[in-house]
Amino acid sequence: MINKRLLVKNLLAHNDENSFYDKKRFIDIGQREGKGKFLKHVCALANSNPISNSFIVIGVEDEDNKIVGVDFFDDSKIQNLVNAYLDNPPLISYENIPFPHLPEGKVVGLVTIKSNGKVCALKKNIWKYYGGSVFFREGSISLPKAFDVHLKDINSETVATLELHARNNIKLTLDGVIDFINHRHKDLSSNYKVFEEQFVVCWAGNEKKVKNETYYSRVDIELINEQVKLFYSALDEITISFDEHSFTTTEYVQLGLGSQQKYYPLEKVVITFKESGTYQIQSDLIFEPPRYDKKTLHHIFNSNNALLQKLQKRLDLTNTEKMDLKQLPATYLICYLNGFEEAKELMEDARILLREYDTKAYQSLKESLRILRKVRYS
């Protein structure tokens, strides 16, 4: 069992970016440019490593390898994105790796790429890259290749050694449990569960009981053995259940217009642990978005657009407009879920404006974009 935090450290210490490892300050797969660049690197790393794993580490400064972190990225459907754009797509996973010095909610992203042994290529155009393009790694750069395309194994021994040195042990596991419960979440209700005598899952959050059901908010869930953060949200609520072999979460999101707010089930995730020392994560989107009168939504949509225009022009907002601004991310999301396709681009455009103007509205925007991403890729 690999301790992913140790693996990230080993990758950063090994040497600079190369044909099995890339690092990024951040990625943005919400935009066509960011999506295109990400798919190019995935394609190149898969082709350059037909036998061994390859990796992208996200949240690291390029010049000095300083770990600065990125926001928790909750997208179990990233494989769907890769499948949609790549021929012979590799298996891909995105994991959130906590580091002690990072602020709450910040992690290092670890993308693991496993080739299927065949040449991977873009199947359709994306940004400035054409369908049919094949990429390989040349040192630390992902470059297109139009001839003499065949796969070579040159990294499997090196990657195997790095993964061996990142193996977990009892001390690391115990230290992780104690740190999670006694230090990082000493102000929250916290617990742990051991599965198949090998895996340890810790969770913490604020508990609330409603009709014999326990809900958690400000939730943090980690698979301690691998130092992987499974779930984090400062806003949404979840339920947790488990038996001897599996751990299940159901996430709820709060949506509504004005004072008419309601919690809607968004996604159910079941982690099944096996005696062989492996586990499987199955996620199912169970979201049924609320439906509203189009005339009402047109009014809200236009009001939101007017608010953004005032922010762009740096005009002062009235007190009523400041209150509406806090609801802008959630109401844009509702508009999108009811057929207003333009709302997605407007939410992306609002990122910089809200980050500068209202921190809480910006956090709400990130949460709304996370929900939107889950819905789109499902």
VENWOVEN-V174006 format. One record per run of one state. SS is the DSSP state (alpha for helix, beta for strand, coil for the rest). FROM is the first residue (numbers start at 1). TO is the last residue. If there is no record, write none. Layout:
SS&FROM&TO / SS&FROM&TO
This chain:
coil&1&1 / beta&2&2 / coil&3&3 / alpha&4&14 / coil&15&17 / beta&18&18 / coil&19&20 / beta&21&24 / coil&25&31 / alpha&32&48 / coil&49&53 / beta&54&58 / coil&59&59 / beta&60&60 / coil&61&66 / beta&67&67 / coil&68&69 / beta&70&71 / coil&72&77 / alpha&78&85 / beta&86&87 / coil&88&90 / beta&91&97 / coil&98&105 / beta&106&114 / coil&115&120 / beta&121&122 / coil&123&125 / beta&126&126 / coil&127&128 / beta&129&129 / coil&130&134 / beta&135&138 / coil&139&140 / beta&141&144 / coil&145&155 / alpha&156&165 / coil&166&166 / beta&167&167 / coil&168&169 / alpha&170&184 / coil&185&188 / beta&189&195 / coil&196&198 / beta&199&210 / coil&211&212 / beta&213&223 / alpha&224&226 / coil&227&227 / beta&228&242 / coil&243&245 / beta&246&257 / coil&258&259 / beta&260&273 / coil&274&278 / beta&279&285 / coil&286&293 / alpha&294&312 / coil&313&318 / alpha&319&337 / coil&338&341 / alpha&342&357 / coil&358&358 / alpha&359&377 / coil&378&378
